[in-house]
Amino acid sequence: PRDWQVKCVCGSICNNGWMRRLEDRAEPILLPLFFGEEIRLTPEDQTTVAAWCVMKAIVAEYEESYV
């Protein structure tokens, strides 16, 4: 997806903390999907992808171009 920066979260605890850890967990799951590869998603993978989607949706609400 598009790489953008939205200044709506704290840096040390959120952006460089739990959000970064979620991005790191989601990346190896999402990259094959983005490239159209077939992969099997475990229940844990599905939970990770769902959490990543929710995080991105919440952050996107603060993007100025969407307002």
C-alpha positions, 0 to 999 in steps of 0.5 A, a space after each residue: 500500500 501507499 507509504 504515507 506519514 500521518 502525524 497522529 500518534 506518539 513516537 516512542 510508545 506507539 509509532 516506534 513501539 506496538 505499531 512497529 511490532 504489528 507492522 513487522 508481524 504483518 509484513 511477511 503475511 501481507 507481501 505475498 498477498 499484495 503480489 498475488 501469491 497464494 498463501 494459507 493464512 492461519 488463524 493467527 495470521 488472520 488476526 494479525 492482518 485484521 489488526 493491521 487493517 484496523 490500525 491503518 484505517 484508524 490512522 487514515 482517518 487523520 490524513 488531511 487529504 481525506 478530510 
